[in-house]
Amino acid sequence: MIVLVNGVETPAWDGETVASVLLRVPGAGRRSPVSGTPRLPYCQMGVCFECLAIVDGIASTQGCLVPVRPGMRIESQRGPREISR
């Protein structure tokens, strides 16, 4: 299947998570809101929040908990985590 990562068509496997796709795409991880350093998915189980991404327009999505779907739009999250009010 194909998903879009920062506007680029990227192959993904059935059952794969957004976080695992981000690990394969150079520069697609998020950046620390404090220092600006690059971050990558770490724990792969929803604890560390290093896999935050914008998925189909929804910011602060934990990519390790979301399976990919054909045509999904994934964007790198560049700012801090958004908290719903």
C-alpha positions as a printed NumPy array, in Angstrom:
array([[ 0.   ,  0.   ,  0.   ],
       [ 1.016,  3.627, -0.393],
       [ 0.809,  6.397,  2.233],
       [ 1.923, 10.017,  1.954],
       [ 4.707, 11.09 ,  4.323],
       [ 5.283, 14.843,  4.152],
       [ 3.729, 14.764,  0.68 ],
       [ 5.92 , 11.929, -0.651],
       [ 4.418,  8.59 , -1.67 ],
       [ 5.855,  5.97 ,  0.665],
       [ 5.303,  2.21 ,  0.64 ],
       [ 3.859,  0.64 ,  3.791],
       [ 2.96 , -2.901,  4.801],
       [-0.464, -4.057,  5.865],
       [-0.6  , -3.931,  9.685],
       [ 2.368, -1.57 ,  9.997],
       [ 2.115,  1.436, 12.318],
       [ 2.62 ,  5.092, 11.454],
       [ 5.683,  5.131, 13.758],
       [ 7.379,  2.277, 11.923],
       [ 6.878,  4.052,  8.597],
       [ 8.428,  7.21 , 10.084],
       [11.505,  5.217, 11.137],
       [12.179,  4.345,  7.473],
       [11.797,  7.877,  6.072],
       [14.891, 10.06 ,  6.599],
       [14.068, 13.304,  8.393],
       [10.405, 12.405,  8.961],
       [10.537, 12.257, 12.755],
       [ 9.391, 15.128, 14.922],
       [11.59 , 17.807, 16.488],
       [11.851, 18.569, 20.173],
       [ 9.745, 21.65 , 20.988],
       [12.43 , 22.741, 23.491],
       [15.76 , 22.274, 21.717],
       [14.702, 21.584, 18.117],
       [16.721, 18.364, 18.047],
       [15.418, 15.532, 15.874],
       [13.43 , 12.825, 17.695],
       [12.35 ,  9.36 , 16.586],
       [ 9.828,  6.822, 17.879],
       [11.35 ,  5.112, 20.913],
       [ 9.153,  2.893, 23.07 ],
       [ 6.683,  1.724, 20.357],
       [ 3.955,  1.221, 22.986],
       [ 2.424,  4.661, 23.638],
       [ 4.454,  5.731, 26.671],
       [ 7.162,  8.132, 25.456],
       [ 5.263, 10.369, 22.972],
       [ 8.3  , 10.574, 20.656],
       [ 6.2  ,  9.274, 17.758],
       [ 3.764, 12.205, 17.636],
       [ 2.719, 13.027, 14.088],
       [-0.063, 14.746, 12.192],
       [-2.178, 11.935, 10.74 ],
       [-4.917, 12.849,  8.264],
       [-4.904, 16.388,  9.687],
       [-5.075, 15.365, 13.362],
       [-2.054, 16.65 , 15.315],
       [-0.45 , 14.9  , 18.298],
       [-1.389, 11.441, 17.072],
       [ 0.689,  8.717, 18.714],
       [ 1.976,  6.982, 15.602],
       [ 2.923,  3.775, 17.382],
       [-0.74 ,  3.132, 18.187],
       [-2.169,  3.813, 14.704],
       [-2.05 ,  1.254, 11.876],
       [-1.555,  2.689,  8.406],
       [-4.333,  2.72 ,  5.811],
       [-3.985,  3.174,  2.048],
       [-3.773,  6.856,  1.151],
       [-3.176,  7.998,  4.754],
       [-1.532, 11.437,  5.018],
       [ 1.258, 11.56 ,  7.605],
       [ 3.123, 14.771,  8.381],
       [ 6.   , 15.418, 10.756],
       [ 4.953, 17.288, 13.879],
       [ 7.289, 20.223, 14.428],
       [ 5.834, 21.858, 17.543],
       [ 4.805, 20.759, 21.024],
       [ 2.087, 18.246, 21.743],
       [-1.399, 19.671, 21.337],
       [-3.762, 19.037, 24.234],
       [-7.468, 18.848, 23.437],
       [-9.621, 21.11 , 25.56 ]])
